[in-house]
């Protein structure tokens, strides 16, 4: 723990001020009805490309980062490699950068807190933190996840940065979209309230695509809602109309880029 904390102490006052300014800018982008769009990246090159397109902030996607480095998703890419990749991304852009930390690379709250210290030291202004186990996708208890979020909040506050904790709930990954219902939304709202009390700043509900359920979750969640684009996701205009504050693209940009690369290579050989 001491070694990880000492790295933060080595950051210059100017660097910390710049990171804090970016953190505040990123936080301010989360406006229900005017969602910030995050076209997820995976390395410094994709960060530059998306930044050049006019993005207001950048977000890594764990699936894309893992696959780009030869690993499967689910915390199989070593944390040291994920953090080194983050550091290179931050160094390649002036935009705020948030990192997908999956489930935080640890079950215990202290381990997750230490992971976030590494991300902050590498320049991140926020993170995604899942409430499921990476090994099988089963949900953690609400209390367990709230404890983990609380520790992350404490560690971020100790680093003097307004770090944005995007609390991801995997409730809607427990079954196909056709099975999503009001009861699942009620559970998501209950988790959102507990996560907000623990110090979370946003609620991420990937897998949810039914606009009526999205609208209810956006309305009753105490945290700004993040929806991930999928094949059945409503249009951006519709998501905005019903109060979504953040829209992520997950692995789709990486898959799109790899498909274009494969087709270009096929045409060349």
C-alpha positions in Angstrom: 0.0 0.0 0.0 2.8 2.4 0.9 4.5 2.1 -2.5 1.3 2.9 -4.4 0.5 5.9 -2.2 4.1 7.3 -2.7 3.6 7.4 -6.4 0.8 9.9 -5.9 3.0 12.0 -3.7 5.5 12.3 -6.6 3.0 13.9 -8.9 3.7 17.7 -9.2 1.2 20.2 -8.0 0.8 21.3 -11.6 0.0 17.8 -12.8 -2.6 17.3 -10.0 -4.2 20.7 -10.7 -4.5 19.7 -14.4 -6.0 16.3 -13.5 -8.4 17.9 -11.1 -9.5 20.4 -13.7 -10.1 17.5 -16.1 -12.0 15.6 -13.5 -14.4 18.6 -12.9 -14.9 19.0 -16.6 -15.7 15.3 -17.0 -18.2 15.4 -14.1 -19.9 18.4 -15.6 -20.6 16.5 -18.9 -23.1 14.2 -17.2 -26.3 16.1 -17.9 -29.6 14.1 -18.0 -31.2 14.8 -21.3 -27.9 15.9 -22.9 -25.8 12.8 -22.6 -22.0 12.8 -23.0 -21.1 10.3 -25.7 -18.1 8.0 -25.1 -16.8 6.2 -28.2 -14.7 3.8 -26.3 -11.0 3.5 -27.0 -8.3 0.9 -26.3 -4.9 2.5 -26.8 -3.1 5.8 -27.5 -3.7 5.6 -31.3 -7.4 5.1 -30.9 -7.4 7.9 -28.3 -5.9 10.3 -30.8 -8.4 9.3 -33.5 -11.5 9.7 -31.3 -10.1 12.9 -29.8 -9.6 14.3 -33.3 -13.2 13.6 -34.1 -14.3 16.1 -31.5 -14.9 13.9 -28.4 -15.3 15.8 -25.1 -13.8 12.9 -23.1 -12.3 9.5 -23.6 -13.1 6.1 -22.0 -11.4 2.8 -22.3 -13.4 -0.3 -22.7 -12.0 -3.4 -20.9 -13.1 -5.9 -23.6 -11.3 -3.8 -26.3 -8.2 -3.2 -24.2 -7.9 -6.9 -23.4 -8.5 -8.1 -26.9 -6.1 -5.6 -28.4 -3.4 -7.0 -26.1 -4.2 -10.7 -26.8 -6.3 -11.4 -23.7 -9.9 -12.3 -23.1 -12.1 -9.9 -21.0 -12.7 -10.6 -17.3 -9.6 -9.2 -15.7 -7.4 -11.6 -17.6 -5.2 -8.7 -18.8 -2.6 -8.1 -16.1 -3.4 -5.0 -14.1 0.1 -3.6 -14.6 -0.4 -3.8 -18.3 -3.9 -2.1 -18.2 -2.5 0.7 -16.1 0.5 1.2 -18.3 -1.8 1.3 -21.3 -3.9 3.9 -19.5 -0.8 6.0 -18.8 0.1 6.1 -22.5 -3.4 7.1 -23.4 -3.4 9.9 -20.9 -0.1 11.1 -22.3 -1.5 11.1 -25.8 -4.4 13.5 -25.2 -5.5 16.6 -23.4 -9.0 15.2 -22.8 -10.3 13.7 -19.6 -9.8 9.9 -19.5 -11.8 7.4 -17.6 -10.8 3.8 -17.3 -12.9 0.6 -17.2 -11.5 -1.3 -14.2 -14.0 -4.1 -14.5 -14.5 -5.4 -11.0 -11.5 -3.6 -9.6 -9.0 -6.5 -9.7 -9.8 -7.7 -6.2 -12.7 -8.9 -4.0 -11.7 -7.0 -0.9 -12.5 -3.4 -0.7 -8.9 -2.5 0.2 -7.6 -4.2 -3.0 -10.1 -2.3 -5.1 -9.1 0.9 -3.4 -5.4 0.2 -4.3 -6.3 -0.5 -7.9 -8.0 2.9 -8.1 -4.9 4.6 -6.6 -2.9 3.2 -9.5 -5.4 4.5 -12.0 -5.4 8.0 -10.4 -1.6 8.0 -10.5 -1.7 7.2 -14.2 -3.9 10.2 -14.8 -7.5 8.8 -14.9 -10.3 11.1 -13.7 -12.9 8.3 -13.3 -13.5 4.6 -13.6 -16.2 2.0 -14.2 -16.6 -0.5 -11.3 -18.7 -3.6 -11.8 -20.9 -5.3 -9.2 -20.4 -8.8 -10.5 -17.7 -11.4 -10.1 -15.4 -11.6 -13.2 -15.1 -15.4 -13.0 -18.8 -16.1 -13.6 -20.8 -12.9 -13.9 -22.8 -13.5 -10.7 -23.9 -10.4 -8.8 -22.2 -9.4 -5.6 -24.5 -8.4 -2.7 -25.5 -4.8 -2.7 -23.8 -4.3 0.7 -20.5 -5.9 -0.5 -20.4 -3.6 -3.6 -21.3 -0.6 -1.5 -18.3 -1.3 0.8 -16.0 -1.5 -2.3 -17.3 1.8 -3.6 -17.0 3.4 -0.2 -13.3 2.4 -0.1 -12.7 3.7 -3.6 -14.3 7.0 -2.6 -12.1 7.2 0.5 -8.9 6.6 -1.6 -9.9 9.1 -4.2 -10.7 11.7 -1.7 -7.3 11.1 0.0 -5.7 11.7 -3.3 -7.5 15.1 -3.5 -9.2 14.4 -6.8 -12.9 14.5 -7.7 -12.7 11.1 -9.2 -15.9 10.0 -11.0 -17.0 6.5 -9.8 -19.3 5.0 -12.5 -21.0 2.2 -10.6 -21.9 -0.5 -13.1 -24.7 -2.9 -12.2 -24.8 -6.1 -14.1 -28.5 -6.9 -13.3 -29.4 -6.7 -16.9 -26.7 -9.1 -17.9 -28.4 -11.9 -15.8 -30.8 -12.7 -18.6 -31.7 -11.8 -22.2 -33.3 -8.4 -22.9 -36.7 -10.1 -23.5 -36.7 -11.0 -19.8 -36.0 -7.5 -18.5 -38.9 -6.2 -16.4 -39.9 -3.7 -13.7 -38.7 -5.9 -10.9 -35.1 -5.7 -12.3 -35.4 -2.0 -12.5 -36.6 -1.8 -8.9 -33.5 -3.8 -7.9 -31.3 -1.5 -10.0 -32.8 1.5 -8.3 -32.2 0.0 -4.9 -28.6 -0.7 -5.8 -28.2 2.8 -7.2 -29.4 4.3 -3.9 -26.9 2.2 -1.9 -24.1 3.0 -4.3 -24.8 6.7 -4.2 -24.8 6.7 -0.4 -21.4 4.9 -0.6 -20.0 7.7 -2.8 -20.7 6.6 -6.4 -21.2 9.4 -9.0 -23.0 7.5 -11.8 -25.0 4.4 -12.6 -24.0 2.3 -15.5 -26.6 -0.3 -16.7 -25.3 -2.1 -19.7 -27.6 -4.6 -21.4 -30.7 -2.5 -20.8 -32.4 -1.5 -24.1 -36.2 -1.2 -23.4 -36.9 2.5 -23.5 -39.8 2.3 -20.9 -37.4 0.6 -18.4 -34.6 3.0 -19.3 -37.0 5.9 -18.7 -38.0 4.6 -15.3 -34.4 4.0 -14.2 -33.3 7.4 -15.4 -36.1 9.1 -13.5 -35.8 7.2 -10.2 -32.0 6.7 -9.9 -30.3 9.2 -7.7 -27.3 8.9 -10.0 -27.0 10.0 -13.6 -27.7 7.0 -15.9 -25.2 5.6 -18.4 -26.5 3.3 -21.1 -24.3 1.2 -23.5 -25.1 1.0 -27.2 -26.2 -2.4 -28.5 -28.1 -3.8 -31.4 -31.5 -2.9 -29.7 -30.6 0.4 -28.1 -32.9 3.3 -28.8 -31.6 6.2 -30.8 -29.4 8.9 -29.1 -32.3 11.4 -29.5 -34.7 9.0 -27.7 -32.2 8.3 -24.9 -31.7 12.0 -24.4 -35.4 12.6 -24.3 -35.9 10.1 -21.5 -33.1 11.5 -19.3 -30.0 9.4 -20.0 -26.8 11.3 -19.1 -24.1 9.2 -20.6 -23.9 6.8 -23.6 -21.0 4.4 -24.0 -20.2 2.3 -27.1 -18.3 -0.5 -25.3 -16.5 -2.9 -27.6 -18.3 -1.8 -30.8 -15.6 0.8 -31.9 -12.9 -1.8 -31.6 -14.9 -4.4 -33.5 -15.7 -1.9 -36.2 -12.0 -1.0 -36.6 -10.9 -4.6 -36.7 -13.5 -5.4 -39.3 -12.3 -2.5 -41.5 -8.7 -3.6 -41.1 -9.5 -7.2 -42.0 -11.5 -6.1 -45.1 -8.7 -3.8 -46.2 -6.1 -6.5 -45.7 -8.2 -9.0 -47.6 -8.5 -6.6 -50.5 -4.7 -6.1 -50.5 -3.6 -9.7 -50.6 
